[in-house]
């Protein structure tokens, strides 16, 4: 079943790594239950999280995979999704389609009975790098400082290799989370992600070393013509050697070698171009801390339509939203 599903995801024009069975298996190891729903050429990997009183919450990451111009097909898919959600006693179905933030898209989702969600899971705004052309073309589209730092790292005796040393990466993630003040996943999460995706050729870990010490790491993912930078980390030591730049460059080269045409840097502050450029040197909260690094790679700013909820149990849904707001929690 999963083989057929993954063939469908891979072939779909909107196919996304977060809609693969491996992603469902990853999330199933950490509090979710994954199921797939398909009607013809429309489908979705849906995750369910258990709530008290036998209730659940349904969530579709970067999906569904659908022909959004075919209202009949979308309707048939929604009927099946609704049926499954009712069987699972879902208070709502949250989805984050891989669609642009336009009035037309918003109108389509509203017509399907969804409302804008007060809580998002995946970053809404990102930078997407064009991998077409030669490596010289890629370097030419970057800011001068980024190109310089990529070249500086090997001159300072930094070497980057593909590695299976997840423990070294986890140590770097711990340091990075403490330094930059953001939450990280558990060690088992990164171990499981690598174990699921690497054998499929859909994930690679790059570690940058200096004198035998791991200074930086990048875990990148790829599916078809698209690649994503989900997890990155760096040491507090030897930061002048620019190891993070060389590790990221090698991850991009890997993605390009696999046939990817885009490389998604996965998350920047949800602000427009003007605000990003005027504030990135003074802001360090949230995703601002990494934006200065990401902006140098020459990516195009892209904003998706965000998270939308289809509510089945209004009273419990409102209580749940209030609970999340009071606790400052998300669904990740």
N, C-alpha and C positions, 0 to 999 in steps of 0.2 A: 504493500500500500504506500509506504513512504517513498519507495523508489519511483512509483508512478507520480506521486505528488511532487517530488523534487524535479522530475522531468518537466512537469507542468510549470513550476516556478521558473526553472531555467529558461524555458522557451517563451515565457510570457513577456511582452514588451515592457511591462512594469515590474518584472521579477526583482525581488529584493532579498538580501541575505536574511533579513528578519522574518521572512515568510517561509524559510526552509524548515525541513523536519529537524535538522540539527539544532536550529535555534529553539524549536519547541522542546527538544530533549534537554537543552541547556536550562531553559526556564523551568522545566518540570522538576529539575533537581533542586530548585530553590523556591518552592512554594506555589508554583503554578501547575495546571494540568493542560496539556495541549491536545487539540482536536483539529481536524481539517474538514472543511465543507467545500464541496465543489458542485457546480451546476454548469455542465458544458465547459465553456472556456472562461467561466468566472469561478473564483474560489477564494478561500481565506484560511490561513492558519489562525485559529482563535485560542487564546489562553484564558483559562478560568482560575480565579483565585477564590478560595473558600472564605466565607464570612460567617459570623455567628448565626445561629438559628437555621442552619442548613442552607443559607443563601450563598450566592456567588456573585462575582463581578466578571464580566467578559471583556476581553481586550484584544484588539487586532492591531499588531504593530506593523506600520508601513504597509497597510493593506486596507481593504481587500484588493486582490488582483482582478481587475474588471475592465470591460469596455464601457467607459463612462458615457459614451454617446448612445448606448443601446439601453434604453429605459426598460424594455421588456425583460432583457437578460438580468439587469440589475434588480428588477422587481422579483424575479424568480430566485435570485440569490438571497435577497432580503427575507423572503418567505422561509427559506431553509434556515437562515441564521436565527430568525425569530423563533422558529420551532425549537432549535437546539437550546437557545437561551432560556426559553420557557421550561424545557425539560431540566435544565441545570439550575432553575430558580434564580436566574440572574436578575439583580436589581437594575442593571443597565448594561448596555454594550458600548464600550468605548473603542473608537478606532482613530487611527492617525494615518489617513491615506497619504501615499507618496504623490501628492498633487500640489500644484502651485497655489499660492494665496491670491485668488482672484475672485471678484464678485460672482462670476459664472459658476465657479466651483462651489462657493458658499451657498448659492441658490440651489444647486443640485442636492447638496447634503441636507439643506433645510427641507426640501421637497420630499426627501426620503424619511423625514421624521427625526432628524438629528438636531441637536442644539450645540452651540459652542461649549466646550467643557472648561470648567474653572481650573482643571489640573491637566497639564501635559506630562508625558513620560519621556518622549524623545525630544532632542533639541529642535526647535522650530526653524531657526535660521542657521545656515551653515555656509561654508566656502567650498566650492567644487572646482577642482583643478582639471583643466583640459590636458589629457595625456597624449593627444594626437601630435604627430610630427616626430622629429628626432629628439634625442636628449638635449642637444644644443638648443632646439626650439623651446623645450621646457625651461631650461635655464634662462633663456632670453626673456621669458614671460615673468620671471621672478624679479623681486626687488633686488637692487644691487647688493645690499647688505646680506641678504640670504644667500645669494650666489657666492659671495666672498666667504661666508662662514662655512659653506659646504666644502669649499676648497681649502680652507684653513685647517679643518679638523685632521686630515691625513698628514699635513705638514707638521702638526703637533703630535704625531704618532698615535692618532686614534684609528682603530680598525673596526669595521662593522662586518659581522657575519650572521647568517641565519643560524638560529640556535634553538635547542630544545630545553635550555636551562630556565625553566619556568620559575624555579626558586629564586634565581638572581633577579628576574623581572619583578617578582612579588616583593622582594626587599626594596627594589627601587620604587615600586608603587607606594609602599608604606611611607618611605621618605618623602615622596612627592606630595602625598595627601596631607601629611603633617606640615610640610613647608607651605603649601599653597592653600591649605584650609578647605579642601573639598573631600567628600566622602569617597571611599573606594570599596570595591567588592571584596569578599573574603578570598583567602588564598585558594580555596577549593573552587571558587567560581572561575578564576583565570586558568587553573589546571584543567577544569572540565571543558572550558571553551576551546582550549588548545587541543585537547584530546579528541574532541568531536570534529572540529573543522580542519585541523592540519592533515589528517589522513585523506581527506577529500580533496586536498590541494587548494582549499579555500581560505587558509589562514597561514601566516608565517610570522615568526617572532624574530626581530632583528635586535641584536645587542651590540652596543658600541663599547669597546674595551680600550683601556690605556694601562700598559704595564700589568696586564692580567686582572685589572679591576673593571667591573661593569660600571660604566658611567651613565648610560642611557639605554632605553629600550622602546621599541615600537611594535605593537601587535596589530597587524593589518589583515583585512579580510577582503575577499574578492569573489564575485559571482558573475559569470558572463562578461559583459562589457563594462562592469562597474566595480569599483573597489572603495573600501572605507577604512579610515583610521579611527578605530574605536578606543584603543588604550595606549597611552604613552607615559613614560616615567623617566626621571633623571636623578642622579646623585647630587648631593650638595658639594661634592668635591670636584676639583679640576674643571670648573664650569667654563673657564676661559678657553678650553680646548674645543668647544662647540660640538660636542659629541651628539647632542640632540639633532642637530642639522644633518649630520652625515647619516644617522640612523633613519631619519625621515626620508632622506633622498634615496637610500637603498630600498626602503619600503615602496616608494613610488616606482623605482626601476623594476622591482619585482612585479608590481601590479601591471605595469606596462608590458612586461615580458609575457604575462599570462593573457594578454589581449584586451585588458581593460582600457577604455577610452576616457574614463573619468575617475577621479580620486577624491572622495568626499572627506573633508577634514572634520566632519561630525561635531558641529556645535560652536557657535560664536554668540556673543550677546545679541539679544533680539532687539536691535536698534537699526535705523537706516544708515546709509553710507555716511551721511554728514555727521551724525552723532558718533559713529564708530571712529571716524578719523579725527574728530575734535577732542575725544575723551580718552582714547586708548592709552595715552601716556600718563594719565592721572588716576584712572580707575584700575583697581586690582581685585574687586570683589567678583564672585561668581566666575563666569566665563571670560571676564575681562582679563584675568591673569594670563590666559593663553592666547588671547586675540593678537597681541603684539607679535607673537611667534607665528601664528597662522597667517596673518595678513601678508607676510613677506613672500608667500609661495605663489602668488599670482592667480589665486582662485576667483571665481565669480560668486558674488553674494546671491544666495538662493533662499527664499522663504516658503515653507510649505503652509498648507491650510490649517495645520495644527490638529488638536484633539477635539473630537466631537462625540457627544453622548446620545444614545437612544435609550430613553428611560422606560423601564417596565414597572417599577415600583416607586412612585414619586415620593412617598413619605420616607421610606428607608433611604432612598437616594439622597434626599436633602439632609438627613441626619448624617449620612456617610460623608458628604461633601463638607459639612460643618466640622465633623471630626477631623478630617484631613487638614482643614484650614487652621483649626485650633492647635493641632500638633505640628503644623508646618511640614507635613509629610507629602511624599509623592508615591507613585505606584511602582517605581523602578525595581 
